[in-house]
Amino acid sequence: MRAQALLSGLSRDVSVSALLAGVVALMVSVASSIGLLVTAAHDFGLSPAQTTSWLTSSYLAIGVGTLALSWRFRAPVLLAWTTPGLAVIAAVAASGQARFPEVISACLLSAVAMMALGLSGAFQAVTSRIPPALASALLAGVLLPFVLGTFKALPAAPVPIGGMVLVFVAGRLLFPRWAVPAVLVAGALLSVLSGQLGSLHGGGPGTLVLQTPGLHLGRVLGLALPLTVLTLASQQLPGVAVLRATGYAGVPVSPLITWTGIASLVSAPFGAHTTNLAAITAAIAAGPEAHPDPARRWVACVSAGALYLLLALGAGWVLGAVGAIPVPVVAALAGLSLVGTALGSLSAALQEEPWREAAFLTLVVTASGVSLLGIGSAVWGLLLGGAFGWLRRRAA
């Protein structure tokens, strides 16, 4: 009966515009940060099977969760992986501050925290206590080294990366929604023309490999804290705001947060990082471009969710295609895809004058990549910026 009701609802509400909106949302989401995942997997020294499992489990969690929640609430509830959290993980991989088993433990701990916030209804109370300026500064500090990495990589592959930068600038002016996918295509084509494209190796279907969590408490907590804070402030809260702004105020928030925690908990043992509500791409699926009638926009997320499941089945081939692109070009793709987010977070961090110095302190400490006492720079940045801001307000 449930399957029959689902098919009946789909046949009634389906439209070409909603299906296409789902395709666009998926393409923007996938192209925007897969370079970060590939870079992090390389720096962690993961095997092809482990990397494929990371991508497969992530896509499965996103696809199943998106389909289930969109059908349950008949609303465009689009899930995604945490790009800011992935940036933290990639930064940890590059600096050697933690090993991948400890990343899995941190993701499990973050998932439990997310479930607790959803089940208790404390989500709003917790997020309201995080100063927006510090959360934005934390995100800007994490992303800035990756954006700078685009230009650091330029001498190693001047033709493809130079062309990618030009395509990105033109895309932001002429077709903002498609700028990042266009950069990916440009990077691949220019790598071919310059003779730098490698062979398509390591392809295959998706696979799941159970991986053992790490037990180093200091490193796990040092990664779980910024991962949770950034997911709450930069993904979950904006994701809820998109639903509210597009006319879905009736969708209960607590079950959404709970189920993203469950999806993360189930998928983390196979390598997936945190699953959460989509923010930027959710606006594509939930906006009027998907369909003029809000009651029929949920089909866009059905389209996106089904495509995520297809990508999960072919995760090895996806990685094989990305792996053929030169490493500097992948680094440039990651950096350019994060420009918009980095700029927005930097602007938000420095906007509030009372928190400006504290936010700047958080940003520079986080961006420095310093690690002390086994604790990463993101935690030190948040602690030092928060302490400075608190003392500054007390002295005022």
ABEGO torsion letter per residue (X at the ends): XAAAAAAAAAAAABBAAAAAAAAAAAAAAAAAAAAAAAAAAAAAGBBAAAAAAAAAAAAAAAAAAAAAAAAAAGBBBBBBBBAAAAAAAAAAAAAGABBAAAAAAAAAAAAAAAAAAAAAGAAAAAAAABBAAAAAAAAAAAAAAAAAAAAAAAAABAAAAAAAAAAAAAAAAABAAAAAAAAAAAAAAAAAAAGABBBBBGBEBBBBBBBBBBABAAAAAAAAAAAAAAAAAAAAAAAAAAAAAAGAAABBAAAAAAAAAAAAAAAAAAGBBBBBBBAAAAAAAABAAABABAAAAAAAAAAAAAAAAAAAAAAAAAAAAAAABBAAAAAAAAAAAAAAAAAAAAAAAAABAAAAAAAAAAAAAAAAGBBBGGBBAAAAAAAAAAAAAAAAAAAX
